[in-house]
Amino acid sequence: MQLKSLLLPAVASAFIAAVSQAPSPAPVSEAPPQAAGYSLVFEDNFHPLDLSADGRGDHNWYNGVWFRHQLPPNSNVETTHGYLSIHWKREQGTPETSITTLSRDLRHFRAWRYGYFEAQMKWRPVRGSWPAFWLIPVQDAQRTNMYGSTRESGEIDIFEGQGERTHDYYATIHDWINSKDAHNNGGNNRLTLPSQTDYAQWHTYGLLWTPGKMTWYFDNVPIHSESTYGVFDMQDYYLALTEQVGPNWKYGSTVGVDENDMSLDVRWVRVWQQR
């Protein structure tokens, strides 16, 4: 995997200043600069947490990604200390804990095509921790993603982390064709943040998605851009927040993992769109 430089020198000093202090939530009436002119279409600060008890009904969040058949208990998703905590616990017996904005019966969802997506999060970078903030198409879950004889779906990873790589930020897009990862930007999705970056502190993780292009932001500073695959212009994407176990991208592996409880903490999630 090719290592990418984070920023051009001209903006490096601005980035360092931005990450030197914990970001504060912007007024919800005003979009961040990268989404100027956009309107807030979804916000959740988890007061209270609107998590479906059984995966059905009209709620903000549902336990589990639809294609994962083993679910941890709802109690692994909790609000304490004024924010949301999504726990992976060793005794749960499953590799991940996820919440999404798509119901388990696929009847209710909050999904979007294009916009600015952001969350304020923190997590402890320890071996085995694999947090993720990502987007998945509703059409994939509902099996309406057939184009001719081809089943195709996108995947947008706004952020993925690996606990042993304390300054790496993974920003990835995938084009899944007939259940195979046919195209992705895996050659340049690994970004290196400044050495003083501390993932255990609050930071804002964002993605600006416009037709044909995606740009990733960390604390409101652009860190990477990619041209998109055509499938992204044909599908509507729901949110997912995940804490899972897997050192060195080995999903579900606990080899060398000493922690019994790892969490992704989230203060708020917002989606902005052009009207």
N, C-alpha and C positions, 0 to 999 in steps of 0.2 A: 504494500500500500504506500503510495507516494505521500511524503510529508509536504504540506502546503504552508507557506508563510501566511501569517494571520492578516497583516495589514500593510499597506504602502507606508513608507516612512512619513509622508506628509500628514497622515492622520494618526500615527502611533501615539503621539503625545496626548492627543485628545482622548484616545481609548484608555490610556493609563490613568488619566484623571477621572474618567468615568467609572472605572472599576475600583478606585481607591476608597470609595465610600459605598455603603449600602444604598441601593436605589430606593427612592420613595415613590409610592403610587402616584401617577398623574391624575389630575381631576378627570373624572369619567366623562365630563362634558367636552373635553378637549382631546383630540387624537394626538399621539406622539408625532414628531416632525415627519417621520418617514411615511406616515399615513395621513398627512394633511389633507383636509377635505373629505375624509371618510367619516362615517357615522358608526357609533357603537351599536352593534346588533346582538351581542351576547356578552354578559358579564356574570361571573360568580365569584364571590369572596367567601363562600361556604359558611355564611351566617344567616340561616342555618344550612347544614349540609342536606341537600335534596337528593338522597340516594335511594333508589327503588329497593324495597325489601325483598321482592321476588323476581326482579329483572323485567317487570312488566309495568304498564301504566305510563302516564305522562309525567316524567321527572327530568331533572337536569342530568343525572348520572345513573349508570347501571354497572353492576359488578361484572367484570369479565369482558374480553373481546369475543365476538360471536363464534370464532373458529376454535377457541380453546374450550374443551369440554370439562376440564377439571377446574373448579372454582374454590378460592379460599373463602373463609367466612367473611360476612359483611363487616364483622368487628375489626378486620384488618384495615378498614378505612374509617378514620375517625378525625374529629376536630378537637384538638387540644391546644392550649397556649395561643388560641386565636387564629389558628391556621389549620389546613388540612394535612394529615399525614397518611400516606399510603405505604403500608408495611409489607415487606416479605419477611415471614417468620419460618424458621427451619421446621417447626412442628406442623406447618400447614400442609406439607406433603406435596405441594405443587410448585412449579418453578417461578410463578409470577403472581403479582396482584395488580390488576388493571381496573380502571374505571373508564367508561366511554359515554358518549352522548347518543348511543344507539341501543334501544331495548333488546333484550334477548329474543323476544318474539318478532323483532324487526318491524313492529308496527309504529313505533315512536322514535323520532330522532331529531337532532339538531345538527344540520350539516350545511356546508357552504362551498361555493366555487369562487375562488379568488378572494383576496382580502388581506388584512394584516392580523396575524394571530400572535398572541403573547401570553406569557405566564411568568409570575415571579416565584422563584423556587430556590430551594437549597437542599443539599444532600451531603452525606459524609463519604468522601472518596476512599473507601476501604476495599480490599480485595473481594471480588465477587459482586459488588454492587453494580447494577446495570440499569440506571434510570432512563426513562424515555418520555418525550413529549412529542406526539406524532398524530398523523392524519390518515384515515383509511376511507375508501369510497363506500357509500351506501350501496351502490350498484353491485359491488362484489358480494356483499352479504345477501342481497335480494336476488342474486343470480340474473341480473338484467345487464350483465356486462359482456354479452356476446356481440361481436362485430364480424358479420359473415360467419365463418367457421372458427373464429378465434375468440377465446375468452381472454380478456385483458383487463388489468387493474393497475392503478398507480398506488404508490405509497410514499408519503412525505414524512421524513424524520426531521422535525424541527430541531430536536436535540436528542442525542444518545451519549451516555457516558460510560466509561469503564473505570472502576475504582482504582486500579493500579496506575492509571495514566492521569495524573492529577491535574494536568494542564491541557489535556486534549478535549476538543469539542468535535463531535461527529455530526455532520450535516449531510443527509443522504436523500436522494430520490431513487425510487425503484420503478421499473416497468415490468410487471409480472404478466407473462404470456403463457397461457395454458399451464398455470401453476409453477412456472419456472422463472427465475429472476433473470429475464432476458437482457435487460439493460439497466445500468445504474452508474452513478458517478463515483464508484468505489476507488478510482485512482486518485481522486483529489477531494475526498470528503473529510479527511482528517485535518483539523485546524489546530494550531498551537496557540494557546492564550499566553499572555505575559506571566512570568514566573511568580508574581505576587498575587495572582488570582487565587481565591479561596472559594471552592465550591460549597463549603460548609456555611458560607454567608449568603444572604439574599442577593440574587441577581435576576435580571429580566432577560428572558429568552424569547426571541421573536422571529417571525418569518413574514416577509412581504411577498405575496403571490399575485402576480399580474399575468395576463395572457402571454405565454411564451417564456416567462422568466420568474425565478425565485431568488430572493436575497435574504440571507440570514443575518440577524442582529443579536449582539450581546450587549446588554446595558445600553441599548439604543444606538450602538455603533455598528455599521455594516462590516461584516467579517468575511462574507463569501457570496458569490452569485453563480447561478447555473441557468442555462437554457433548458427548457422542459421538453418532455416527450408529448406527443399529440394526445395521448390518453388523458392527460390532466385537464384538457379543455373539454372533456366529454363527461366528467363525473363530478359528483358532489361528495364532499369529505367531512366526516365527523371526527370529533376530538377523542384522543386517548391519552391517559396519563398512567404510567407504569413504573413499578419497582419490581425488578426481577433479579434472579441470581444467575451468574454465568461469567466466570473469569475468562479473559481472552476470547470472548464471543462464543463460548461453549455453553449454549442455552441449557439451563438446568443443572449444570455441574456445580458441585460444592467442594471439589478438590482444592485444598488449600484455603478454604473459606472458614475463618474462625468465628465470624459474627453469627449470632442467632436471630438478630432482628436488625434489618436495614430498612430505611425509609426514604421516600421522596416527599419532601414537605412543600406545600404549595400555598401561597398567600392569596393569589387571585389568578383568574384566567379571563382573557378578554378577546373578542373578535370584532374587528372594524371592517366595514365594507363601504364601497362607493354606492351611493343611491342611484 
